[in-house]
Amino acid sequence: MNKAESINRPERSPTLNTIKMVEKTLQEMDESVTSVAELKRHLPRQINHTTLKTILEYLEESNKIAISIKGITWIHNNNRDLNKAVSRGTQL
């Protein structure tokens, strides 16, 4: 493939099933902070590195994970009571 073909070729997007697989794996990991390499080892099936990076960018933009120098941390919380308390809380 020449350079022009690679530029015009549309990027492949991850499937919903792949995104859900990564989300579930991150939620269920015992470690509070994990690396990309460790995440790949815990995934039930292999995933392309570029696809994984795209998924991680999406999860970070949607405030489900935080990515720092130390690694990746799941931060999303589904607890309705906690969400209500936070929304009614006083900002300091």
PyMOL Python script that loads the backbone (N, CA, C, O; Angstrom):
from pymol import cmd

cmd.read_pdbstr("""\
ATOM      1  N   MET A   1       0.852  -1.169   0.000  1.00  0.00           N
ATOM      2  CA  MET A   1       0.000   0.000   0.000  1.00  0.00           C
ATOM      3  C   MET A   1       0.895   1.228   0.000  1.00  0.00           C
ATOM      4  O   MET A   1       1.861   1.301   0.760  1.00  0.00           O
ATOM      5  N   ASN A   2       0.578   2.177  -0.841  1.00  0.00           N
ATOM      6  CA  ASN A   2       1.390   3.384  -0.887  1.00  0.00           C
ATOM      7  C   ASN A   2       0.854   4.418   0.103  1.00  0.00           C
ATOM      8  O   ASN A   2      -0.201   4.229   0.709  1.00  0.00           O
ATOM      9  N   LYS A   3       1.590   5.504   0.254  1.00  0.00           N
ATOM     10  CA  LYS A   3       1.264   6.518   1.244  1.00  0.00           C
ATOM     11  C   LYS A   3      -0.107   7.146   0.994  1.00  0.00           C
ATOM     12  O   LYS A   3      -0.848   7.405   1.942  1.00  0.00           O
ATOM     13  N   ALA A   4      -0.443   7.390  -0.246  1.00  0.00           N
ATOM     14  CA  ALA A   4      -1.734   8.003  -0.583  1.00  0.00           C
ATOM     15  C   ALA A   4      -2.893   7.101  -0.171  1.00  0.00           C
ATOM     16  O   ALA A   4      -3.914   7.587   0.317  1.00  0.00           O
ATOM     17  N   GLU A   5      -2.743   5.801  -0.363  1.00  0.00           N
ATOM     18  CA  GLU A   5      -3.803   4.875   0.024  1.00  0.00           C
ATOM     19  C   GLU A   5      -3.990   4.858   1.533  1.00  0.00           C
ATOM     20  O   GLU A   5      -5.123   4.804   2.009  1.00  0.00           O
ATOM     21  N   SER A   6      -2.896   4.902   2.297  1.00  0.00           N
ATOM     22  CA  SER A   6      -3.017   4.866   3.748  1.00  0.00           C
ATOM     23  C   SER A   6      -3.633   6.149   4.282  1.00  0.00           C
ATOM     24  O   SER A   6      -4.319   6.119   5.304  1.00  0.00           O
ATOM     25  N   ILE A   7      -3.405   7.270   3.618  1.00  0.00           N
ATOM     26  CA  ILE A   7      -4.000   8.532   4.050  1.00  0.00           C
ATOM     27  C   ILE A   7      -5.496   8.537   3.776  1.00  0.00           C
ATOM     28  O   ILE A   7      -6.267   9.020   4.606  1.00  0.00           O
ATOM     29  N   ASN A   8      -5.923   8.017   2.644  1.00  0.00           N
ATOM     30  CA  ASN A   8      -7.338   8.025   2.271  1.00  0.00           C
ATOM     31  C   ASN A   8      -8.146   6.911   2.923  1.00  0.00           C
ATOM     32  O   ASN A   8      -9.375   6.972   2.953  1.00  0.00           O
ATOM     33  N   ARG A   9      -7.466   5.899   3.443  1.00  0.00           N
ATOM     34  CA  ARG A   9      -8.175   4.781   4.053  1.00  0.00           C
ATOM     35  C   ARG A   9      -8.821   5.242   5.366  1.00  0.00           C
ATOM     36  O   ARG A   9      -8.136   5.828   6.205  1.00  0.00           O
ATOM     37  N   PRO A  10     -10.101   4.995   5.560  1.00  0.00           N
ATOM     38  CA  PRO A  10     -10.743   5.423   6.804  1.00  0.00           C
ATOM     39  C   PRO A  10     -10.225   4.629   7.996  1.00  0.00           C
ATOM     40  O   PRO A  10      -9.879   3.454   7.870  1.00  0.00           O
ATOM     41  N   GLU A  11     -10.175   5.283   9.153  1.00  0.00           N
ATOM     42  CA  GLU A  11      -9.747   4.592  10.365  1.00  0.00           C
ATOM     43  C   GLU A  11     -10.816   3.591  10.769  1.00  0.00           C
ATOM     44  O   GLU A  11     -12.013   3.813  10.582  1.00  0.00           O
ATOM     45  N   ARG A  12     -10.349   2.481  11.328  1.00  0.00           N
ATOM     46  CA  ARG A  12     -11.293   1.492  11.830  1.00  0.00           C
ATOM     47  C   ARG A  12     -11.681   1.863  13.243  1.00  0.00           C
ATOM     48  O   ARG A  12     -10.825   2.196  14.062  1.00  0.00           O
ATOM     49  N   SER A  13     -12.952   1.808  13.526  1.00  0.00           N
ATOM     50  CA  SER A  13     -13.446   2.111  14.862  1.00  0.00           C
ATOM     51  C   SER A  13     -13.649   0.819  15.633  1.00  0.00           C
ATOM     52  O   SER A  13     -14.010  -0.203  15.049  1.00  0.00           O
ATOM     53  N   PRO A  14     -13.421   0.855  16.943  1.00  0.00           N
ATOM     54  CA  PRO A  14     -13.664  -0.350  17.743  1.00  0.00           C
ATOM     55  C   PRO A  14     -15.152  -0.670  17.796  1.00  0.00           C
ATOM     56  O   PRO A  14     -15.991   0.230  17.746  1.00  0.00           O
ATOM     57  N   THR A  15     -15.468  -1.933  17.895  1.00  0.00           N
ATOM     58  CA  THR A  15     -16.876  -2.332  18.003  1.00  0.00           C
ATOM     59  C   THR A  15     -17.355  -2.104  19.431  1.00  0.00           C
ATOM     60  O   THR A  15     -16.553  -2.003  20.360  1.00  0.00           O
ATOM     61  N   LEU A  16     -18.657  -2.026  19.592  1.00  0.00           N
ATOM     62  CA  LEU A  16     -19.244  -1.854  20.917  1.00  0.00           C
ATOM     63  C   LEU A  16     -18.854  -3.013  21.827  1.00  0.00           C
ATOM     64  O   LEU A  16     -18.565  -2.806  23.005  1.00  0.00           O
ATOM     65  N   ASN A  17     -18.846  -4.216  21.296  1.00  0.00           N
ATOM     66  CA  ASN A  17     -18.460  -5.376  22.107  1.00  0.00           C
ATOM     67  C   ASN A  17     -17.030  -5.252  22.619  1.00  0.00           C
ATOM     68  O   ASN A  17     -16.750  -5.627  23.757  1.00  0.00           O
ATOM     69  N   THR A  18     -16.129  -4.735  21.802  1.00  0.00           N
ATOM     70  CA  THR A  18     -14.737  -4.576  22.222  1.00  0.00           C
ATOM     71  C   THR A  18     -14.632  -3.495  23.295  1.00  0.00           C
ATOM     72  O   THR A  18     -13.887  -3.656  24.262  1.00  0.00           O
ATOM     73  N   ILE A  19     -15.365  -2.406  23.136  1.00  0.00           N
ATOM     74  CA  ILE A  19     -15.355  -1.345  24.148  1.00  0.00           C
ATOM     75  C   ILE A  19     -15.877  -1.890  25.477  1.00  0.00           C
ATOM     76  O   ILE A  19     -15.288  -1.644  26.530  1.00  0.00           O
ATOM     77  N   LYS A  20     -16.978  -2.627  25.421  1.00  0.00           N
ATOM     78  CA  LYS A  20     -17.548  -3.211  26.638  1.00  0.00           C
ATOM     79  C   LYS A  20     -16.586  -4.192  27.297  1.00  0.00           C
ATOM     80  O   LYS A  20     -16.505  -4.251  28.524  1.00  0.00           O
ATOM     81  N   MET A  21     -15.853  -4.968  26.487  1.00  0.00           N
ATOM     82  CA  MET A  21     -14.898  -5.919  27.021  1.00  0.00           C
ATOM     83  C   MET A  21     -13.803  -5.187  27.810  1.00  0.00           C
ATOM     84  O   MET A  21     -13.429  -5.610  28.904  1.00  0.00           O
ATOM     85  N   VAL A  22     -13.300  -4.095  27.247  1.00  0.00           N
ATOM     86  CA  VAL A  22     -12.249  -3.325  27.921  1.00  0.00           C
ATOM     87  C   VAL A  22     -12.807  -2.690  29.195  1.00  0.00           C
ATOM     88  O   VAL A  22     -12.153  -2.726  30.237  1.00  0.00           O
ATOM     89  N   GLU A  23     -14.008  -2.108  29.124  1.00  0.00           N
ATOM     90  CA  GLU A  23     -14.638  -1.512  30.304  1.00  0.00           C
ATOM     91  C   GLU A  23     -14.788  -2.537  31.421  1.00  0.00           C
ATOM     92  O   GLU A  23     -14.411  -2.278  32.564  1.00  0.00           O
ATOM     93  N   LYS A  24     -15.331  -3.684  31.093  1.00  0.00           N
ATOM     94  CA  LYS A  24     -15.564  -4.728  32.101  1.00  0.00           C
ATOM     95  C   LYS A  24     -14.254  -5.193  32.721  1.00  0.00           C
ATOM     96  O   LYS A  24     -14.172  -5.394  33.933  1.00  0.00           O
ATOM     97  N   THR A  25     -13.238  -5.363  31.896  1.00  0.00           N
ATOM     98  CA  THR A  25     -11.945  -5.799  32.394  1.00  0.00           C
ATOM     99  C   THR A  25     -11.363  -4.777  33.357  1.00  0.00           C
ATOM    100  O   THR A  25     -10.856  -5.145  34.416  1.00  0.00           O
ATOM    101  N   LEU A  26     -11.431  -3.503  33.004  1.00  0.00           N
ATOM    102  CA  LEU A  26     -10.916  -2.452  33.887  1.00  0.00           C
ATOM    103  C   LEU A  26     -11.698  -2.392  35.195  1.00  0.00           C
ATOM    104  O   LEU A  26     -11.101  -2.219  36.258  1.00  0.00           O
ATOM    105  N   GLN A  27     -13.011  -2.532  35.138  1.00  0.00           N
ATOM    106  CA  GLN A  27     -13.836  -2.489  36.343  1.00  0.00           C
ATOM    107  C   GLN A  27     -13.514  -3.636  37.286  1.00  0.00           C
ATOM    108  O   GLN A  27     -13.529  -3.457  38.504  1.00  0.00           O
ATOM    109  N   GLU A  28     -13.225  -4.801  36.745  1.00  0.00           N
ATOM    110  CA  GLU A  28     -13.047  -6.000  37.557  1.00  0.00           C
ATOM    111  C   GLU A  28     -11.605  -6.261  37.989  1.00  0.00           C
ATOM    112  O   GLU A  28     -11.345  -7.219  38.717  1.00  0.00           O
ATOM    113  N   MET A  29     -10.672  -5.428  37.552  1.00  0.00           N
ATOM    114  CA  MET A  29      -9.278  -5.650  37.917  1.00  0.00           C
ATOM    115  C   MET A  29      -9.076  -5.382  39.404  1.00  0.00           C
ATOM    116  O   MET A  29      -9.657  -4.448  39.956  1.00  0.00           O
ATOM    117  N   ASP A  30      -8.248  -6.209  40.050  1.00  0.00           N
ATOM    118  CA  ASP A  30      -7.968  -6.068  41.469  1.00  0.00           C
ATOM    119  C   ASP A  30      -7.114  -4.839  41.768  1.00  0.00           C
ATOM    120  O   ASP A  30      -7.281  -4.197  42.805  1.00  0.00           O
ATOM    121  N   GLU A  31      -6.210  -4.518  40.865  1.00  0.00           N
ATOM    122  CA  GLU A  31      -5.316  -3.389  41.076  1.00  0.00           C
ATOM    123  C   GLU A  31      -6.076  -2.085  40.856  1.00  0.00           C
ATOM    124  O   GLU A  31      -6.946  -2.010  39.989  1.00  0.00           O
ATOM    125  N   SER A  32      -5.751  -1.065  41.636  1.00  0.00           N
ATOM    126  CA  SER A  32      -6.420   0.228  41.449  1.00  0.00           C
ATOM    127  C   SER A  32      -5.810   1.004  40.291  1.00  0.00           C
ATOM    128  O   SER A  32      -6.488   1.820  39.666  1.00  0.00           O
ATOM    129  N   VAL A  33      -4.534   0.756  39.998  1.00  0.00           N
ATOM    130  CA  VAL A  33      -3.853   1.388  38.877  1.00  0.00           C
ATOM    131  C   VAL A  33      -3.195   0.287  38.066  1.00  0.00           C
ATOM    132  O   VAL A  33      -2.555  -0.603  38.626  1.00  0.00           O
ATOM    133  N   THR A  34      -3.349   0.343  36.750  1.00  0.00           N
ATOM    134  CA  THR A  34      -2.788  -0.698  35.891  1.00  0.00           C
ATOM    135  C   THR A  34      -2.132  -0.068  34.676  1.00  0.00           C
ATOM    136  O   THR A  34      -2.471   1.047  34.280  1.00  0.00           O
ATOM    137  N   SER A  35      -1.207  -0.779  34.099  1.00  0.00           N
ATOM    138  CA  SER A  35      -0.557  -0.314  32.872  1.00  0.00           C
ATOM    139  C   SER A  35      -1.294  -0.880  31.660  1.00  0.00           C
ATOM    140  O   SER A  35      -2.119  -1.785  31.784  1.00  0.00           O
ATOM    141  N   VAL A  36      -0.982  -0.333  30.496  1.00  0.00           N
ATOM    142  CA  VAL A  36      -1.584  -0.830  29.258  1.00  0.00           C
ATOM    143  C   VAL A  36      -1.175  -2.285  29.044  1.00  0.00           C
ATOM    144  O   VAL A  36      -1.994  -3.111  28.640  1.00  0.00           O
ATOM    145  N   ALA A  37       0.092  -2.596  29.316  1.00  0.00           N
ATOM    146  CA  ALA A  37       0.574  -3.970  29.134  1.00  0.00           C
ATOM    147  C   ALA A  37      -0.163  -4.938  30.059  1.00  0.00           C
ATOM    148  O   ALA A  37      -0.529  -6.037  29.642  1.00  0.00           O
ATOM    149  N   GLU A  38      -0.381  -4.538  31.304  1.00  0.00           N
ATOM    150  CA  GLU A  38      -1.103  -5.384  32.256  1.00  0.00           C
ATOM    151  C   GLU A  38      -2.558  -5.544  31.830  1.00  0.00           C
ATOM    152  O   GLU A  38      -3.120  -6.634  31.936  1.00  0.00           O
ATOM    153  N   LEU A  39      -3.162  -4.474  31.355  1.00  0.00           N
ATOM    154  CA  LEU A  39      -4.540  -4.543  30.854  1.00  0.00           C
ATOM    155  C   LEU A  39      -4.630  -5.534  29.709  1.00  0.00           C
ATOM    156  O   LEU A  39      -5.545  -6.357  29.674  1.00  0.00           O
ATOM    157  N   LYS A  40      -3.696  -5.467  28.774  1.00  0.00           N
ATOM    158  CA  LYS A  40      -3.700  -6.402  27.632  1.00  0.00           C
ATOM    159  C   LYS A  40      -3.633  -7.846  28.105  1.00  0.00           C
ATOM    160  O   LYS A  40      -4.281  -8.715  27.521  1.00  0.00           O
ATOM    161  N   ARG A  41      -2.855  -8.118  29.161  1.00  0.00           N
ATOM    162  CA  ARG A  41      -2.735  -9.491  29.684  1.00  0.00           C
ATOM    163  C   ARG A  41      -4.042  -9.972  30.312  1.00  0.00           C
ATOM    164  O   ARG A  41      -4.326 -11.170  30.306  1.00  0.00           O
ATOM    165  N   HIS A  42      -4.838  -9.052  30.853  1.00  0.00           N
ATOM    166  CA  HIS A  42      -6.089  -9.426  31.510  1.00  0.00           C
ATOM    167  C   HIS A  42      -7.284  -9.524  30.556  1.00  0.00           C
ATOM    168  O   HIS A  42      -8.310 -10.107  30.909  1.00  0.00           O
ATOM    169  N   LEU A  43      -7.158  -8.965  29.364  1.00  0.00           N
ATOM    170  CA  LEU A  43      -8.278  -9.017  28.418  1.00  0.00           C
ATOM    171  C   LEU A  43      -8.543 -10.456  27.989  1.00  0.00           C
ATOM    172  O   LEU A  43      -7.597 -11.220  27.798  1.00  0.00           O
ATOM    173  N   PRO A  44      -9.809 -10.842  27.833  1.00  0.00           N
ATOM    174  CA  PRO A  44     -10.140 -12.216  27.459  1.00  0.00           C
ATOM    175  C   PRO A  44      -9.699 -12.595  26.041  1.00  0.00           C
ATOM    176  O   PRO A  44      -9.545 -13.777  25.730  1.00  0.00           O
ATOM    177  N   ARG A  45      -9.500 -11.602  25.196  1.00  0.00           N
ATOM    178  CA  ARG A  45      -8.979 -11.891  23.852  1.00  0.00           C
ATOM    179  C   ARG A  45      -8.048 -10.757  23.433  1.00  0.00           C
ATOM    180  O   ARG A  45      -8.111  -9.658  23.983  1.00  0.00           O
ATOM    181  N   GLN A  46      -7.198 -11.026  22.469  1.00  0.00           N
ATOM    182  CA  GLN A  46      -6.239 -10.023  22.018  1.00  0.00           C
ATOM    183  C   GLN A  46      -6.948  -8.868  21.326  1.00  0.00           C
ATOM    184  O   GLN A  46      -8.022  -9.020  20.744  1.00  0.00           O
ATOM    185  N   ILE A  47      -6.307  -7.711  21.411  1.00  0.00           N
ATOM    186  CA  ILE A  47      -6.852  -6.523  20.791  1.00  0.00           C
ATOM    187  C   ILE A  47      -5.690  -5.732  20.191  1.00  0.00           C
ATOM    188  O   ILE A  47      -4.603  -5.665  20.766  1.00  0.00           O
ATOM    189  N   ASN A  48      -5.934  -5.149  19.050  1.00  0.00           N
ATOM    190  CA  ASN A  48      -4.934  -4.339  18.371  1.00  0.00           C
ATOM    191  C   ASN A  48      -4.571  -3.150  19.267  1.00  0.00           C
ATOM    192  O   ASN A  48      -5.448  -2.548  19.885  1.00  0.00           O
ATOM    193  N   HIS A  49      -3.278  -2.814  19.337  1.00  0.00           N
ATOM    194  CA  HIS A  49      -2.815  -1.740  20.219  1.00  0.00           C
ATOM    195  C   HIS A  49      -3.461  -0.396  19.860  1.00  0.00           C
ATOM    196  O   HIS A  49      -3.858   0.357  20.750  1.00  0.00           O
ATOM    197  N   THR A  50      -3.567  -0.097  18.579  1.00  0.00           N
ATOM    198  CA  THR A  50      -4.179   1.160  18.144  1.00  0.00           C
ATOM    199  C   THR A  50      -5.653   1.209  18.544  1.00  0.00           C
ATOM    200  O   THR A  50      -6.151   2.252  18.966  1.00  0.00           O
ATOM    201  N   THR A  51      -6.342   0.092  18.412  1.00  0.00           N
ATOM    202  CA  THR A  51      -7.745   0.012  18.818  1.00  0.00           C
ATOM    203  C   THR A  51      -7.871   0.241  20.318  1.00  0.00           C
ATOM    204  O   THR A  51      -8.762   0.963  20.765  1.00  0.00           O
ATOM    205  N   LEU A  52      -6.983  -0.371  21.095  1.00  0.00           N
ATOM    206  CA  LEU A  52      -7.012  -0.199  22.546  1.00  0.00           C
ATOM    207  C   LEU A  52      -6.766   1.262  22.916  1.00  0.00           C
ATOM    208  O   LEU A  52      -7.434   1.795  23.802  1.00  0.00           O
ATOM    209  N   LYS A  53      -5.828   1.904  22.256  1.00  0.00           N
ATOM    210  CA  LYS A  53      -5.565   3.319  22.527  1.00  0.00           C
ATOM    211  C   LYS A  53      -6.797   4.173  22.237  1.00  0.00           C
ATOM    212  O   LYS A  53      -7.105   5.095  22.992  1.00  0.00           O
ATOM    213  N   THR A  54      -7.504   3.868  21.142  1.00  0.00           N
ATOM    214  CA  THR A  54      -8.725   4.591  20.798  1.00  0.00           C
ATOM    215  C   THR A  54      -9.782   4.409  21.880  1.00  0.00           C
ATOM    216  O   THR A  54     -10.446   5.370  22.268  1.00  0.00           O
ATOM    217  N   ILE A  55      -9.942   3.190  22.366  1.00  0.00           N
ATOM    218  CA  ILE A  55     -10.919   2.897  23.418  1.00  0.00           C
ATOM    219  C   ILE A  55     -10.549   3.638  24.698  1.00  0.00           C
ATOM    220  O   ILE A  55     -11.419   4.214  25.352  1.00  0.00           O
ATOM    221  N   LEU A  56      -9.275   3.630  25.060  1.00  0.00           N
ATOM    222  CA  LEU A  56      -8.839   4.313  26.277  1.00  0.00           C
ATOM    223  C   LEU A  56      -9.059   5.825  26.174  1.00  0.00           C
ATOM    224  O   LEU A  56      -9.427   6.464  27.159  1.00  0.00           O
ATOM    225  N   GLU A  57      -8.838   6.389  25.004  1.00  0.00           N
ATOM    226  CA  GLU A  57      -9.111   7.826  24.802  1.00  0.00           C
ATOM    227  C   GLU A  57     -10.598   8.110  25.005  1.00  0.00           C
ATOM    228  O   GLU A  57     -10.967   9.081  25.665  1.00  0.00           O
ATOM    229  N   TYR A  58     -11.448   7.254  24.433  1.00  0.00           N
ATOM    230  CA  TYR A  58     -12.895   7.412  24.593  1.00  0.00           C
ATOM    231  C   TYR A  58     -13.296   7.310  26.067  1.00  0.00           C
ATOM    232  O   TYR A  58     -14.069   8.136  26.554  1.00  0.00           O
ATOM    233  N   LEU A  59     -12.781   6.308  26.777  1.00  0.00           N
ATOM    234  CA  LEU A  59     -13.135   6.118  28.179  1.00  0.00           C
ATOM    235  C   LEU A  59     -12.665   7.284  29.042  1.00  0.00           C
ATOM    236  O   LEU A  59     -13.335   7.657  30.004  1.00  0.00           O
ATOM    237  N   GLU A  60     -11.515   7.858  28.698  1.00  0.00           N
ATOM    238  CA  GLU A  60     -11.023   9.010  29.445  1.00  0.00           C
ATOM    239  C   GLU A  60     -11.898  10.233  29.168  1.00  0.00           C
ATOM    240  O   GLU A  60     -12.236  10.973  30.093  1.00  0.00           O
ATOM    241  N   GLU A  61     -12.264  10.450  27.913  1.00  0.00           N
ATOM    242  CA  GLU A  61     -13.121  11.587  27.552  1.00  0.00           C
ATOM    243  C   GLU A  61     -14.503  11.491  28.189  1.00  0.00           C
ATOM    244  O   GLU A  61     -15.131  12.510  28.474  1.00  0.00           O
ATOM    245  N   SER A  62     -14.976  10.263  28.413  1.00  0.00           N
ATOM    246  CA  SER A  62     -16.297  10.075  29.018  1.00  0.00           C
ATOM    247  C   SER A  62     -16.216   9.935  30.546  1.00  0.00           C
ATOM    248  O   SER A  62     -17.180   9.528  31.193  1.00  0.00           O
ATOM    249  N   ASN A  63     -15.054  10.278  31.106  1.00  0.00           N
ATOM    250  CA  ASN A  63     -14.829  10.279  32.564  1.00  0.00           C
ATOM    251  C   ASN A  63     -15.067   8.925  33.226  1.00  0.00           C
ATOM    252  O   ASN A  63     -15.555   8.856  34.354  1.00  0.00           O
ATOM    253  N   LYS A  64     -14.724   7.865  32.528  1.00  0.00           N
ATOM    254  CA  LYS A  64     -14.819   6.536  33.122  1.00  0.00           C
ATOM    255  C   LYS A  64     -13.465   6.060  33.642  1.00  0.00           C
ATOM    256  O   LYS A  64     -13.404   5.230  34.549  1.00  0.00           O
ATOM    257  N   ILE A  65     -12.380   6.584  33.071  1.00  0.00           N
ATOM    258  CA  ILE A  65     -11.040   6.252  33.533  1.00  0.00           C
ATOM    259  C   ILE A  65     -10.221   7.530  33.661  1.00  0.00           C
ATOM    260  O   ILE A  65     -10.533   8.563  33.070  1.00  0.00           O
ATOM    261  N   ALA A  66      -9.160   7.417  34.458  1.00  0.00           N
ATOM    262  CA  ALA A  66      -8.165   8.482  34.533  1.00  0.00           C
ATOM    263  C   ALA A  66      -6.843   7.866  34.117  1.00  0.00           C
ATOM    264  O   ALA A  66      -6.490   6.774  34.562  1.00  0.00           O
ATOM    265  N   ILE A  67      -6.122   8.564  33.269  1.00  0.00           N
ATOM    266  CA  ILE A  67      -4.825   8.080  32.810  1.00  0.00           C
ATOM    267  C   ILE A  67      -3.768   9.040  33.332  1.00  0.00           C
ATOM    268  O   ILE A  67      -3.833  10.248  33.107  1.00  0.00           O
ATOM    269  N   SER A  68      -2.787   8.472  34.038  1.00  0.00           N
ATOM    270  CA  SER A  68      -1.701   9.281  34.586  1.00  0.00           C
ATOM    271  C   SER A  68      -0.369   8.604  34.281  1.00  0.00           C
ATOM    272  O   SER A  68      -0.320   7.580  33.598  1.00  0.00           O
ATOM    273  N   ILE A  69       0.687   9.177  34.785  1.00  0.00           N
ATOM    274  CA  ILE A  69       2.015   8.588  34.604  1.00  0.00           C
ATOM    275  C   ILE A  69       2.076   7.208  35.238  1.00  0.00           C
ATOM    276  O   ILE A  69       2.760   6.320  34.728  1.00  0.00           O
ATOM    277  N   LYS A  70       1.364   7.017  36.350  1.00  0.00           N
ATOM    278  CA  LYS A  70       1.379   5.728  37.056  1.00  0.00           C
ATOM    279  C   LYS A  70       0.567   4.656  36.341  1.00  0.00           C
ATOM    280  O   LYS A  70       0.811   3.466  36.539  1.00  0.00           O
ATOM    281  N   GLY A  71      -0.404   5.061  35.505  1.00  0.00           N
ATOM    282  CA  GLY A  71      -1.192   4.083  34.770  1.00  0.00           C
ATOM    283  C   GLY A  71      -2.642   4.496  34.609  1.00  0.00           C
ATOM    284  O   GLY A  71      -2.978   5.681  34.622  1.00  0.00           O
ATOM    285  N   ILE A  72      -3.495   3.489  34.457  1.00  0.00           N
ATOM    286  CA  ILE A  72      -4.916   3.676  34.178  1.00  0.00           C
ATOM    287  C   ILE A  72      -5.716   3.300  35.423  1.00  0.00           C
ATOM    288  O   ILE A  72      -5.456   2.269  36.044  1.00  0.00           O
ATOM    289  N   THR A  73      -6.690   4.138  35.787  1.00  0.00           N
ATOM    290  CA  THR A  73      -7.539   3.883  36.950  1.00  0.00           C
ATOM    291  C   THR A  73      -8.994   4.031  36.550  1.00  0.00           C
ATOM    292  O   THR A  73      -9.366   5.008  35.900  1.00  0.00           O
ATOM    293  N   TRP A  74      -9.830   3.057  36.940  1.00  0.00           N
ATOM    294  CA  TRP A  74     -11.272   3.139  36.708  1.00  0.00           C
ATOM    295  C   TRP A  74     -11.845   4.096  37.743  1.00  0.00           C
ATOM    296  O   TRP A  74     -11.641   3.888  38.939  1.00  0.00           O
ATOM    297  N   ILE A  75     -12.566   5.152  37.315  1.00  0.00           N
ATOM    298  CA  ILE A  75     -13.087   6.147  38.248  1.00  0.00           C
ATOM    299  C   ILE A  75     -14.606   6.298  38.182  1.00  0.00           C
ATOM    300  O   ILE A  75     -15.192   6.968  39.032  1.00  0.00           O
ATOM    301  N   HIS A  76     -15.247   5.693  37.194  1.00  0.00           N
ATOM    302  CA  HIS A  76     -16.700   5.839  37.027  1.00  0.00           C
ATOM    303  C   HIS A  76     -17.428   5.109  38.143  1.00  0.00           C
ATOM    304  O   HIS A  76     -17.040   4.007  38.529  1.00  0.00           O
ATOM    305  N   ASN A  77     -18.488   5.728  38.661  1.00  0.00           N
ATOM    306  CA  ASN A  77     -19.259   5.112  39.735  1.00  0.00           C
ATOM    307  C   ASN A  77     -20.734   5.126  39.354  1.00  0.00           C
ATOM    308  O   ASN A  77     -21.281   6.175  39.013  1.00  0.00           O
ATOM    309  N   ASN A  78     -21.379   3.959  39.413  1.00  0.00           N
ATOM    310  CA  ASN A  78     -22.798   3.837  39.052  1.00  0.00           C
ATOM    311  C   ASN A  78     -23.734   3.988  40.236  1.00  0.00           C
ATOM    312  O   ASN A  78     -24.951   3.923  40.062  1.00  0.00           O
ATOM    313  N   ASN A  79     -23.203   4.187  41.438  1.00  0.00           N
ATOM    314  CA  ASN A  79     -24.026   4.247  42.639  1.00  0.00           C
ATOM    315  C   ASN A  79     -24.902   5.498  42.616  1.00  0.00           C
ATOM    316  O   ASN A  79     -24.393   6.615  42.705  1.00  0.00           O
ATOM    317  N   ARG A  80     -26.218   5.312  42.496  1.00  0.00           N
ATOM    318  CA  ARG A  80     -27.149   6.442  42.386  1.00  0.00           C
ATOM    319  C   ARG A  80     -27.145   7.294  43.646  1.00  0.00           C
ATOM    320  O   ARG A  80     -27.206   8.521  43.569  1.00  0.00           O
ATOM    321  N   ASP A  81     -27.073   6.645  44.813  1.00  0.00           N
ATOM    322  CA  ASP A  81     -27.074   7.392  46.066  1.00  0.00           C
ATOM    323  C   ASP A  81     -25.844   8.290  46.166  1.00  0.00           C
ATOM    324  O   ASP A  81     -25.946   9.437  46.600  1.00  0.00           O
ATOM    325  N   LEU A  82     -24.697   7.779  45.772  1.00  0.00           N
ATOM    326  CA  LEU A  82     -23.477   8.574  45.790  1.00  0.00           C
ATOM    327  C   LEU A  82     -23.586   9.740  44.814  1.00  0.00           C
ATOM    328  O   LEU A  82     -23.209  10.864  45.144  1.00  0.00           O
ATOM    329  N   ASN A  83     -24.097   9.478  43.621  1.00  0.00           N
ATOM    330  CA  ASN A  83     -24.255  10.541  42.628  1.00  0.00           C
ATOM    331  C   ASN A  83     -25.206  11.635  43.122  1.00  0.00           C
ATOM    332  O   ASN A  83     -24.961  12.819  42.891  1.00  0.00           O
ATOM    333  N   LYS A  84     -26.310  11.236  43.814  1.00  0.00           N
ATOM    334  CA  LYS A  84     -27.231  12.231  44.382  1.00  0.00           C
ATOM    335  C   LYS A  84     -26.540  13.056  45.459  1.00  0.00           C
ATOM    336  O   LYS A  84     -26.685  14.278  45.501  1.00  0.00           O
ATOM    337  N   ALA A  85     -25.790  12.390  46.326  1.00  0.00           N
ATOM    338  CA  ALA A  85     -25.092  13.094  47.402  1.00  0.00           C
ATOM    339  C   ALA A  85     -24.070  14.084  46.839  1.00  0.00           C
ATOM    340  O   ALA A  85     -23.929  15.196  47.347  1.00  0.00           O
ATOM    341  N   VAL A  86     -23.369  13.675  45.800  1.00  0.00           N
ATOM    342  CA  VAL A  86     -22.386  14.564  45.178  1.00  0.00           C
ATOM    343  C   VAL A  86     -23.070  15.764  44.546  1.00  0.00           C
ATOM    344  O   VAL A  86     -22.589  16.890  44.666  1.00  0.00           O
ATOM    345  N   SER A  87     -24.197  15.528  43.870  1.00  0.00           N
ATOM    346  CA  SER A  87     -24.880  16.635  43.203  1.00  0.00           C
ATOM    347  C   SER A  87     -25.495  17.616  44.210  1.00  0.00           C
ATOM    348  O   SER A  87     -25.632  18.801  43.906  1.00  0.00           O
ATOM    349  N   ARG A  88     -25.867  17.135  45.410  1.00  0.00           N
ATOM    350  CA  ARG A  88     -26.456  18.010  46.436  1.00  0.00           C
ATOM    351  C   ARG A  88     -25.388  18.584  47.367  1.00  0.00           C
ATOM    352  O   ARG A  88     -25.673  19.473  48.169  1.00  0.00           O
ATOM    353  N   GLY A  89     -24.174  18.084  47.260  1.00  0.00           N
ATOM    354  CA  GLY A  89     -23.115  18.499  48.180  1.00  0.00           C
ATOM    355  C   GLY A  89     -22.693  19.952  47.982  1.00  0.00           C
ATOM    356  O   GLY A  89     -22.979  20.578  46.961  1.00  0.00           O
ATOM    357  N   THR A  90     -22.020  20.448  48.972  1.00  0.00           N
ATOM    358  CA  THR A  90     -21.523  21.816  48.939  1.00  0.00           C
ATOM    359  C   THR A  90     -20.117  21.832  48.367  1.00  0.00           C
ATOM    360  O   THR A  90     -19.258  21.053  48.779  1.00  0.00           O
ATOM    361  N   GLN A  91     -19.896  22.707  47.435  1.00  0.00           N
ATOM    362  CA  GLN A  91     -18.572  22.828  46.831  1.00  0.00           C
ATOM    363  C   GLN A  91     -17.723  23.716  47.715  1.00  0.00           C
ATOM    364  O   GLN A  91     -18.148  24.798  48.121  1.00  0.00           O
ATOM    365  N   LEU A  92     -16.524  23.252  48.007  1.00  0.00           N
ATOM    366  CA  LEU A  92     -15.624  24.026  48.866  1.00  0.00           C
ATOM    367  C   LEU A  92     -14.712  24.898  48.053  1.00  0.00           C
ATOM    368  O   LEU A  92     -13.887  25.620  48.613  1.00  0.00           O
TER     369      LEU A  92
END
""", "prot")
cmd.dss("prot")
cmd.show_as("cartoon", "prot")
cmd.util.cbc("prot")
cmd.orient("prot")
